[in-house]
Amino acid sequence: MKVSSITDQGVGQINEDVILTSKNVLGVFDGATSLNKYVDSDGKTGGFLAATIAKEVFAKEDHESLKDAAHKVNRSLKETMVAAGVDPTSAADHWRTAAAVVKVKGELIEWLVIADSVVLFIFDDDTFELATPIKSHDTKVLMKWKELAEQEMLNIRERLINDLIRLRENSLSPQGVLNGSAESEKFFKTGERPLKGVKHILLFTDGLFPPNEDPRQPTDFAQIVEMFLRGGLEEAKDTIRSLEKSDPHCWKYPRYKQHDDIAAIAITL
């Protein structure tokens, strides 16, 4: 088994996406800062702290099932937020992280997906399959973004801040997120599959999703597979960054920031 990985910082002050590559558990964690912009005394954001807590718990609990480890992440996240003075009743203030984690178990692979991070299997014939479908939770907001972009408005994020707050408060639908709330745990997606016929396993955060001109259209994961097979994770990252760079105002490709953080792992069997 050969493992490669990349991280790349977006427009924020730090990269809130974190990677775990231990002996038999590997994962990517997409931290998201609360809308109150929590930062601790060391300059670490709530998103980075959430992703780091998830990484540390999954690494420590490698003898547990991934679902049981995720429950422990959620409890640890809640305890840490409360200790830091975060209001547990305010969804907009919660630290949060998406996750895509796998555990190698001999001839089987166990997987867990929370929110919009991805586990993707590429087979010997270069076809592919997602471990579980990824559903967008912000299509309506991005359609509003597209309407404003067509008018070439600047600072669109600031104009839609109330929509983003409502979206954050409803972040458990339709795919959940690790944010310390018990309600999020019903959205944990897990499973196992044989490794026979699998050539690569990709784990990546949504910063590696190709930008989309129409928010109503699903992410084209075939593009990611094609780029990866052509030149690995670096090829995928460079191509996506080039597309984003060509659209600095986020007008052609509606999105919340010009560049999002990236964390990705490729496992080649």
Secondary structure, DSSP 8 states (H G I E B T S, - for coil): -EEEEEEE--SSSS--EEEEE-SSEEEEEEEE--TT--B-TTS-BHHHHHHHHHHHHHHHTTTS-HHHHHHHHHHHHHHHHHHTT--TT-GGG--EEEEEEEEEETTEEEEEEETT-EEEEEETTS-EEESS----S-HHHHHHHHHHHHTT-S-HHHHTHHHHHHHHHTTTSSS--BSS-GGGGGG-EEEEEE-TTEEEEEEE-GGGS---S-TTS---HHHHHHHHHHHHHHHHHHHHHHHHHT-TTSSSS--SSSS--EEEEEEE-
